Amino acid sequence: MKAVLQRVREARVEVEGAVIGQIGQGLLVLLCAEQGDTDAVADRLLAKVLKLRIFADDAGKMNRSVQDVGGGLLVVSQFTLAADVSGGNRPSFSGAAASEEGRRLYDYFVAQARAAHPVVQAGQFAADMQVHLVNDGPVTIPMAMSAA
């Protein structure tokens, strides 16, 4: 499972001009399920996301988590994180989970996030979305978690 975390001052996602998810300070989580990913992989990734210390403490050091600062999570599915560009100029997405399994794992991740954290918003799986954000820092962290 791959994710790109962006520390944001605010973020929102729109589908067909309507806002379907929005947060203030927190993390925009772009999420991709890959072949072989499991619920356990999603659980480990979520635990890391919630505890990752990338928010400033009183001394200005990255020492606080999204939970520590009471920030939100905006989780957006993005299968393009599985892109393989090693073979040419057109990306291959063959490493991404099949659509049904990708949807199941995305829904699972969002449900687990909502059970563990008070402010969780989500995009719409497989929709053409427009994501708006104010990246804070900027801080952008790529993450990968596998079954091994």
ABEGO torsion letter per residue (X at the ends): XBBBBBBBABBBBBBGGBBABBBBBEBBBBBBBBBGBBAAAAAAAAAAAAABBABBBAAGBBABBAAAAGBBBBBBBBAAAABBAAAEABBBAAABBBAAAAAAAAAAAAAAAAAABABBBBBBBGBBBBBBBBBBOBBBBBBBBBAX
